[in-house]
């Protein structure tokens, strides 16, 4: 037997269950109004957030930015000439990356070096790093490759911040940081291969 579920009914049920204090949609506005009206100065906390870095170790400057694969700007086993023949107007992959592709390692390294060299200006109290580190070549990823992306980014960030940095980093893995993509097993402790192999670097 199949029971059809209605998203609208679920939403209506949840809205009916809302506490009175948040029944109207101005709840957050009231919080900000209260903060603004408070004469006592509030401490400002500043952070840098790293999200969806998606570096590609196989990124190749000059490769076609359009191709028949989910990720381009790299050698996907098809000659550049063939790809350019199919997409003659395709931009060649740039030195620092392309909007349609994952980024080369040096682009990420440049960003990390900027954060490391400008801590006095940025005045960040901490860094949140919310994962999605590997390239989108999900059809041929391996456990080892996925893990190496996270380990590499971890070490690069440590190097760029410097040994004397007091900046705390709070990392969490994303859906591209275990293999297969989108699959993480938390049914028992220690089940996730990738986490077991990058956790020591964290």
N, C-alpha and C positions, 0 to 999 in steps of 0.2 A: 504494500500500500504506500502511496506517495502522498504526502501532505504538502500542499502549496503554502508557502509562507509569504506574508505581505510585509514589505519594508515599511510601507506607510502606517500600517497598524502598529508595528513595533515602535516607530517614532512617536506616534500619538500616545501610546501607552507610557513611554518614557517621559514625555513632556508632562503628562498628568501627574507623574510621580515626583516632579521637581519640587524641592522645598520652597516654601513661600518666599524665602530670602532671595531666591534666584528665579522666581517666576517670570519676572520681566527681563528683557534683554539688556537692561541698563546696569546690571550688577557690576561689571568691570568698570564702566564709566563712573559709578559711585565710588569705587575704590580709589580711582585716580583723582577724583574730586576731593576725597578725604585727604589724600597725600598732599595735594596742592594747597589745601587750606591749613595744613599743619605748619606752624611757624618754626618748629624745630628742624634744623638741617638733617637730612638723611645721608647716610653713608652711601657713596657710589661704588658699585662693584663693576669692574670692567672685565670682559672676557673676549677671547678669540675663539671662534668656532670653526673647526675643520670638518667639512662634510663632503662626501662623494668625490674624493680626490681622483679615483679611477685613473691611475697612471697606467701606461701601456709600455712594458719593457720592449715590445716589438715595434714601437712607433718609429717611423722612418720619414725624415724630412724629404719632401719631394714626391712621396707616394700619392696616388690619387685620393682625394677626400670623399669621393663617391665610388661605391662598389656594390657588389651583390651580396655582401656579408653584413651582419649586424654592426660590425666595426671596421672602419677603413683606416687610411693613413698608415698602413703597415703592409708587410708581405703576407698575404693570405693564400699563397700558393698559386696565384694567377698573375701573369705578367702585367706590369704597369701599362704596356702597350695595348693589351686586350682591354683593360679597364678604361683607358682613355678613349679607345675606339668606341666603347659603349656609351661613354659620357664625355664627349669631346670638350664640354665647357667646364668640366670638373676642375676645381682649384687644386694645385699641388699642395700637399701638407706643408704648413709653415714651420719655421724654425722653432717657434714656441708653442705650436699646437694649431688646431683648427676647430672651429665651432662644432663641426659634425663628428669629431673624433675624441677619443680619450687623449689625455695629455702625455707628453714625453716626460721622462724623469727630471730633466733639467728645469722644466717649468715649475714643478713642485719644489725642487731644491732651491730655486731662486726665491720662491715665496717663503719657504722656511728660513732661508738666510735673512730675508727682510725682517721677519718676525724676531729672529735672534739678535740682529744688529740694532733694532729699533725698540727694544724693550723700554728704554727711558721715555720714548715718545708715546708708545702705545699704552704704557702704564696698565697692562693687563694683569689681573690678579690670578687668572688661571686660563687654561685652554680646555675646551671640550672638543673631543674628536669622536664623531659619531659614525665612523666607518664608511664602508663601500670603497675599498682601497684598490681592488684589482680591476683589470681591463674587462671589457664586455665580450671578450672572446669565449663566451660560455659554452660553446660547442666543443671546445678542446681544452678547457681548464683541467687542472689536476689538483689533488690535495696539496702537493708540494708547491705548485705555482702559486696558488691562492695564499698559502701560508707565507711564502717568500715575499709577496707584496707587502703584507702587514709587517713582517720582520724588517724589511728594507725601509719602509716609511718610518717605523719606530726608531731605527738607528739613525736615519737621516735627520729626524726631528731632534733627537738627542744631540747629535753633532752640531746642528745649526744653532740650537739654544746655548750650547756650551756647558762645560762641566760645572761652572759656578752659578748657573741659572737657578733661581729659586721658584721659577714658574711651575706650578703643578699642572699636570696633564691628566685629564679624566677620559680614558678611552672606552669605547664599546664597539663591538663588531657589528657590521651591517649585513644585509642579506647576500651581498657579494663576497663576504669574507669567510664563507664556508663552502664546501663543495659536496654535492651539486648545489648550484645557486638556489637560494630560497629554502634550502633544507637544513634545519638545525635540530638535532635530537637532544632534548633535555629530559628524557624519560628517566635517565639514571645519571648520577654524577660521573664525570669523566668520559662521556660518550662521544663528544665532539672532537674529531681528529685535529682539525685546524686550530681550535682553541687550545688544545693540549700542547700544540707545537709552537704557538706564539705567546702563550701566557707568561712564560719566564722572561720574555723581553719587556713585559709590562710591569 
